[in-house]
Amino acid sequence: MNIKLFLKIAFSLFLLSYLVYLVDFKKVLEIVTNTNPVLIPLLFFFCFLVWFMNGITVHFFIRAFNIIIPFWKIVKLNLQSIIYGLVLPGKLGELSIVYLLKKEGLSTSTAVTIAFLDKFVSFSFLALLSIFGFFIFLKRDIALIFTLLVLIIIFLTIFLFFTKKGRILFSKFIFKKYREKFSKILEETYLIFKKNPEAILINIVLTILKWVIYFISFYVVLILLNVNISFLTLSIIIATSALLSFIPITIAGLGIRETSGFFMLTQVGIDANVSATVFLLITATRYVLGGILLIYYEIKSWIK
């Protein structure tokens, strides 16, 4: 195990342990055991639905390249990628979709382009929604700095990947060893934007829908826990915590997402034990469902 991976795992465990330390864990367990019995099935349903929606977005990106792969095959590959992202160390999980798409005959550049576009659309939506969170939970000067940073990242990425001038400029700064591969990725990204702008639009709409479903899952949990909160406020909190999870200092954002979301919920008046319960339940659901699907795919593969 390399030192970077060890530190990421350690930091994830530290943040989760710190979150448990901040609350009365007995009360958290009491909240879970006393809640409406439909809560757990609903959490699994919403979790699977969000993952399924992500498969649809990948499907439309692939169609933008005029590549024909059966819809349910893409959904399965996407589910496998998400599962691997939960359990595999380092970048292996995040990049597994590239490997899986290559097995279906896609070139490396096309597979990487699809993975990049999927991540970028999600990042942009979360970032724009999180700007409201910056001004709600941070001091004005710090919020302005974060907002400026987010906007620079989004607009610079659009310029470099989706415009001809940006693509040419970016290619000049890439090391010669990687220039050919990156040039193909830049070219394919640019061509999708130029020839199939509707593909980008469809995926923006689907990505927003996917995240709205994710926000609804948190809202349903809070409603079942008899907590009233504005859906918009909750969406901003969840979007901000999800955006922070993009920071690559833990495993798949584990720990950052939960602790940051916990603190923001408490800041709007939600009881600390309830706030912790919400995030711990949803995180546990993701890993349990991921584990079940992983075992299913492994058994199915072994039988074959």
C-alpha positions as a Python dict, from the first residue, in 0.01 Angstrom:
ca = {
    (1, 'M'): (0, 0, 0),
    (2, 'N'): (153, 334, -101),
    (3, 'I'): (168, 624, 143),
    (4, 'K'): (-89, 838, -44),
    (5, 'L'): (-350, 563, -38),
    (6, 'F'): (-279, 492, 328),
    (7, 'L'): (-322, 861, 417),
    (8, 'K'): (-651, 883, 224),
    (9, 'I'): (-792, 579, 402),
    (10, 'A'): (-669, 707, 738),
    (11, 'F'): (-819, 1053, 680),
    (12, 'S'): (-1155, 905, 573),
    (13, 'L'): (-1169, 692, 888),
    (14, 'F'): (-1060, 986, 1101),
    (15, 'L'): (-1338, 1212, 968),
    (16, 'L'): (-1604, 944, 1013),
    (17, 'S'): (-1476, 868, 1365),
    (18, 'Y'): (-1478, 1239, 1445),
    (19, 'L'): (-1838, 1263, 1326),
    (20, 'V'): (-1940, 973, 1552),
    (21, 'Y'): (-1746, 1135, 1838),
    (22, 'L'): (-1940, 1461, 1801),
    (23, 'V'): (-2277, 1296, 1859),
    (24, 'D'): (-2439, 1062, 2106),
    (25, 'F'): (-2415, 738, 1910),
    (26, 'K'): (-2671, 568, 2134),
    (27, 'K'): (-2923, 835, 2039),
    (28, 'V'): (-2833, 792, 1673),
    (29, 'L'): (-2909, 420, 1700),
    (30, 'E'): (-3229, 503, 1886),
    (31, 'I'): (-3337, 739, 1609),
    (32, 'V'): (-3272, 469, 1348),
    (33, 'T'): (-3458, 195, 1536),
    (34, 'N'): (-3759, 416, 1612),
    (35, 'T'): (-3804, 562, 1266),
    (36, 'N'): (-4068, 463, 1010),
    (37, 'P'): (-3999, 106, 883),
    (38, 'V'): (-4035, 219, 520),
    (39, 'L'): (-3720, 433, 554),
    (40, 'I'): (-3463, 163, 473),
    (41, 'P'): (-3642, 26, 162),
    (42, 'L'): (-3687, 385, 39),
    (43, 'L'): (-3316, 457, 85),
    (44, 'F'): (-3222, 151, -122),
    (45, 'F'): (-3475, 252, -388),
    (46, 'F'): (-3344, 609, -415),
    (47, 'C'): (-2982, 494, -414),
    (48, 'F'): (-3042, 250, -698),
    (49, 'L'): (-3249, 508, -888),
    (50, 'V'): (-2965, 764, -873),
    (51, 'W'): (-2718, 504, -1000),
    (52, 'F'): (-2962, 403, -1273),
    (53, 'M'): (-2999, 766, -1381),
    (54, 'N'): (-2623, 796, -1405),
    (55, 'G'): (-2627, 498, -1641),
    (56, 'I'): (-2875, 682, -1863),
    (57, 'T'): (-2645, 987, -1885),
    (58, 'V'): (-2353, 763, -1987),
    (59, 'H'): (-2581, 599, -2245),
    (60, 'F'): (-2655, 933, -2413),
    (61, 'F'): (-2289, 1033, -2415),
    (62, 'I'): (-2204, 705, -2591),
    (63, 'R'): (-2482, 762, -2843),
    (64, 'A'): (-2333, 1104, -2917),
    (65, 'F'): (-2031, 918, -3059),
    (66, 'N'): (-2264, 713, -3283),
    (67, 'I'): (-2161, 399, -3094),
    (68, 'I'): (-2427, 134, -3048),
    (69, 'I'): (-2421, -57, -2719),
    (70, 'P'): (-2744, -202, -2573),
    (71, 'F'): (-2896, 28, -2311),
    (72, 'W'): (-2910, -234, -2035),
    (73, 'K'): (-2548, -326, -2103),
    (74, 'I'): (-2445, 35, -2038),
    (75, 'V'): (-2656, 48, -1720),
    (76, 'K'): (-2481, -267, -1599),
    (77, 'L'): (-2133, -130, -1681),
    (78, 'N'): (-2214, 195, -1503),
    (79, 'L'): (-2337, 9, -1194),
    (80, 'Q'): (-2018, -197, -1189),
    (81, 'S'): (-1811, 119, -1218),
    (82, 'I'): (-1992, 284, -926),
    (83, 'I'): (-1949, -29, -714),
    (84, 'Y'): (-1578, -46, -792),
    (85, 'G'): (-1552, 322, -705),
    (86, 'L'): (-1684, 243, -356),
    (87, 'V'): (-1446, -43, -282),
    (88, 'L'): (-1134, -4, -494),
    (89, 'P'): (-843, 211, -373),
    (90, 'G'): (-696, 519, -534),
    (91, 'K'): (-818, 614, -882),
    (92, 'L'): (-893, 254, -986),
    (93, 'G'): (-1260, 282, -896),
    (94, 'E'): (-1309, 622, -1056),
    (95, 'L'): (-1141, 509, -1379),
    (96, 'S'): (-1304, 166, -1394),
    (97, 'I'): (-1571, 298, -1634),
    (98, 'V'): (-1290, 366, -1883),
    (99, 'Y'): (-1166, 8, -1854),
    (100, 'L'): (-1518, -135, -1884),
    (101, 'L'): (-1601, 76, -2190),
    (102, 'K'): (-1272, -26, -2355),
    (103, 'K'): (-1375, -389, -2311),
    (104, 'E'): (-1682, -304, -2520),
    (105, 'G'): (-1461, -187, -2806),
    (106, 'L'): (-1435, 186, -2736),
    (107, 'S'): (-1098, 352, -2786),
    (108, 'T'): (-912, 483, -2482),
    (109, 'S'): (-963, 845, -2589),
    (110, 'T'): (-1340, 796, -2639),
    (111, 'A'): (-1382, 615, -2306),
    (112, 'V'): (-1184, 885, -2121),
    (113, 'T'): (-1383, 1160, -2296),
    (114, 'I'): (-1713, 1005, -2187),
    (115, 'A'): (-1592, 968, -1828),
    (116, 'F'): (-1462, 1326, -1827),
    (117, 'L'): (-1783, 1475, -1968),
    (118, 'D'): (-1997, 1286, -1717),
    (119, 'K'): (-1785, 1415, -1426),
    (120, 'F'): (-1764, 1769, -1560),
    (121, 'V'): (-2139, 1813, -1603),
    (122, 'S'): (-2199, 1691, -1246),
    (123, 'F'): (-1920, 1910, -1109),
    (124, 'S'): (-2052, 2220, -1287),
    (125, 'F'): (-2409, 2175, -1163),
    (126, 'L'): (-2299, 2111, -805),
    (127, 'A'): (-2053, 2399, -817),
    (128, 'L'): (-2310, 2652, -936),
    (129, 'L'): (-2560, 2542, -671),
    (130, 'S'): (-2287, 2541, -406),
    (131, 'I'): (-2217, 2910, -463),
    (132, 'F'): (-2530, 2981, -257),
    (133, 'G'): (-2390, 2753, 12),
    (134, 'F'): (-2064, 2947, 21),
    (135, 'F'): (-2247, 3270, 99),
    (136, 'I'): (-2475, 3104, 355),
    (137, 'F'): (-2210, 2921, 557),
    (138, 'L'): (-1888, 3115, 498),
    (139, 'K'): (-1774, 3470, 558),
    (140, 'R'): (-1838, 3697, 263),
    (141, 'D'): (-1471, 3738, 163),
    (142, 'I'): (-1404, 3363, 177),
    (143, 'A'): (-1728, 3293, -11),
    (144, 'L'): (-1620, 3532, -287),
    (145, 'I'): (-1283, 3356, -316),
    (146, 'F'): (-1447, 3011, -343),
    (147, 'T'): (-1702, 3143, -593),
    (148, 'L'): (-1431, 3296, -808),
    (149, 'L'): (-1228, 2975, -796),
    (150, 'V'): (-1527, 2762, -899),
    (151, 'L'): (-1620, 2992, -1187),
    (152, 'I'): (-1261, 3001, -1312),
    (153, 'I'): (-1243, 2621, -1313),
    (154, 'I'): (-1572, 2588, -1503),
    (155, 'F'): (-1507, 2857, -1764),
    (156, 'L'): (-1142, 2760, -1812),
    (157, 'T'): (-1244, 2397, -1868),
    (158, 'I'): (-1512, 2501, -2118),
    (159, 'F'): (-1258, 2720, -2302),
    (160, 'L'): (-987, 2452, -2313),
    (161, 'F'): (-1206, 2155, -2402),
    (162, 'F'): (-1498, 2301, -2595),
    (163, 'T'): (-1338, 2571, -2813),
    (164, 'K'): (-1092, 2530, -3098),
    (165, 'K'): (-856, 2800, -2969),
    (166, 'G'): (-856, 2653, -2621),
    (167, 'R'): (-790, 2305, -2755),
    (168, 'I'): (-488, 2425, -2956),
    (169, 'L'): (-355, 2626, -2661),
    (170, 'F'): (-394, 2338, -2416),
    (171, 'S'): (-217, 2096, -2651),
    (172, 'K'): (94, 2315, -2649),
    (173, 'F'): (133, 2283, -2270),
    (174, 'I'): (94, 1904, -2255),
    (175, 'F'): (410, 1700, -2218),
    (176, 'K'): (516, 1551, -2551),
    (177, 'K'): (482, 1199, -2410),
    (178, 'Y'): (109, 1247, -2350),
    (179, 'R'): (34, 1500, -2625),
    (180, 'E'): (-110, 1254, -2877),
    (181, 'K'): (-349, 1091, -2627),
    (182, 'F'): (-465, 1423, -2482),
    (183, 'S'): (-506, 1571, -2829),
    (184, 'K'): (-748, 1290, -2918),
    (185, 'I'): (-950, 1349, -2601),
    (186, 'L'): (-960, 1723, -2666),
    (187, 'E'): (-1057, 1666, -3029),
    (188, 'E'): (-1341, 1426, -2943),
    (189, 'T'): (-1474, 1655, -2671),
    (190, 'Y'): (-1470, 1949, -2912),
    (191, 'L'): (-1642, 1750, -3188),
    (192, 'I'): (-1924, 1639, -2957),
    (193, 'F'): (-1985, 1998, -2855),
    (194, 'K'): (-1973, 2118, -3217),
    (195, 'K'): (-2163, 1839, -3396),
    (196, 'N'): (-2389, 1711, -3117),
    (197, 'P'): (-2467, 2004, -2885),
    (198, 'E'): (-2803, 1841, -2812),
    (199, 'A'): (-2615, 1551, -2648),
    (200, 'I'): (-2460, 1792, -2400),
    (201, 'L'): (-2800, 1955, -2337),
    (202, 'I'): (-2971, 1618, -2280),
    (203, 'N'): (-2704, 1515, -2035),
    (204, 'I'): (-2723, 1844, -1847),
    (205, 'V'): (-3097, 1788, -1801),
    (206, 'L'): (-3048, 1424, -1698),
    (207, 'T'): (-2766, 1513, -1460),
    (208, 'I'): (-2979, 1779, -1291),
    (209, 'L'): (-3263, 1525, -1261),
    (210, 'K'): (-3024, 1268, -1113),
    (211, 'W'): (-2905, 1511, -846),
    (212, 'V'): (-3258, 1629, -770),
    (213, 'I'): (-3349, 1265, -699),
    (214, 'Y'): (-3044, 1246, -472),
    (215, 'F'): (-3159, 1559, -287),
    (216, 'I'): (-3508, 1412, -255),
    (217, 'S'): (-3365, 1104, -84),
    (218, 'F'): (-3224, 1325, 193),
    (219, 'Y'): (-3547, 1522, 213),
    (220, 'V'): (-3752, 1202, 252),
    (221, 'V'): (-3524, 1081, 533),
    (222, 'L'): (-3564, 1409, 720),
    (223, 'I'): (-3941, 1408, 671),
    (224, 'L'): (-3961, 1052, 810),
    (225, 'L'): (-3750, 1171, 1104),
    (226, 'N'): (-4011, 1446, 1163),
    (227, 'V'): (-3774, 1727, 1063),
    (228, 'N'): (-3899, 2023, 861),
    (229, 'I'): (-3650, 2193, 629),
    (230, 'S'): (-3673, 2388, 306),
    (231, 'F'): (-3605, 2160, 10),
    (232, 'L'): (-3399, 2436, -155),
    (233, 'T'): (-3186, 2487, 157),
    (234, 'L'): (-3132, 2113, 189),
    (235, 'S'): (-3040, 2086, -181),
    (236, 'I'): (-2779, 2359, -143),
    (237, 'I'): (-2630, 2181, 161),
    (238, 'I'): (-2615, 1842, -11),
    (239, 'A'): (-2474, 1994, -331),
    (240, 'T'): (-2203, 2177, -134),
    (241, 'S'): (-2105, 1865, 59),
    (242, 'A'): (-2098, 1663, -266),
    (243, 'L'): (-1881, 1928, -431),
    (244, 'L'): (-1635, 1921, -140),
    (245, 'S'): (-1613, 1542, -181),
    (246, 'F'): (-1443, 1605, -517),
    (247, 'I'): (-1135, 1715, -321),
    (248, 'P'): (-902, 1413, -360),
    (249, 'I'): (-786, 1376, 0),
    (250, 'T'): (-1006, 1080, 103),
    (251, 'I'): (-1135, 760, -59),
    (252, 'A'): (-1419, 857, -298),
    (253, 'G'): (-1492, 1165, -83),
    (254, 'L'): (-1580, 942, 213),
    (255, 'G'): (-1572, 1145, 534),
    (256, 'I'): (-1562, 1489, 372),
    (257, 'R'): (-1914, 1459, 237),
    (258, 'E'): (-2055, 1336, 569),
    (259, 'T'): (-1879, 1576, 807),
    (260, 'S'): (-1928, 1887, 592),
    (261, 'G'): (-2295, 1805, 539),
    (262, 'F'): (-2336, 1736, 910),
    (263, 'F'): (-2197, 2077, 1009),
    (264, 'M'): (-2411, 2261, 755),
    (265, 'L'): (-2729, 2086, 869),
    (266, 'T'): (-2655, 2178, 1231),
    (267, 'Q'): (-2596, 2538, 1121),
    (268, 'V'): (-2956, 2562, 995),
    (269, 'G'): (-3094, 2431, 1322),
    (270, 'I'): (-3115, 2054, 1267),
    (271, 'D'): (-3034, 1848, 1576),
    (272, 'A'): (-2677, 1710, 1565),
    (273, 'N'): (-2786, 1351, 1626),
    (274, 'V'): (-3044, 1370, 1348),
    (275, 'S'): (-2794, 1534, 1111),
    (276, 'A'): (-2541, 1258, 1173),
    (277, 'T'): (-2810, 991, 1134),
    (278, 'V'): (-2909, 1119, 790),
    (279, 'F'): (-2559, 1109, 645),
    (280, 'L'): (-2455, 787, 814),
    (281, 'L'): (-2771, 610, 694),
    (282, 'I'): (-2732, 720, 334),
    (283, 'T'): (-2360, 638, 329),
    (284, 'A'): (-2428, 296, 482),
    (285, 'T'): (-2701, 234, 223),
    (286, 'R'): (-2462, 311, -64),
    (287, 'Y'): (-2201, 68, 66),
    (288, 'V'): (-2447, -209, 155),
    (289, 'L'): (-2618, -187, -185),
    (290, 'G'): (-2280, -169, -356),
    (291, 'G'): (-2165, -475, -164),
    (292, 'I'): (-2479, -671, -253),
    (293, 'L'): (-2444, -588, -624),
    (294, 'L'): (-2071, -663, -617),
    (295, 'I'): (-2135, -1008, -467),
    (296, 'Y'): (-2412, -1065, -725),
    (297, 'Y'): (-2185, -978, -1019),
    (298, 'E'): (-1898, -1186, -881),
    (299, 'I'): (-2120, -1490, -828),
    (300, 'K'): (-2271, -1446, -1174),
    (301, 'S'): (-1923, -1417, -1326),
    (302, 'W'): (-1803, -1723, -1133),
    (303, 'I'): (-2101, -1933, -1249),
    (304, 'K'): (-2025, -1845, -1610),
}
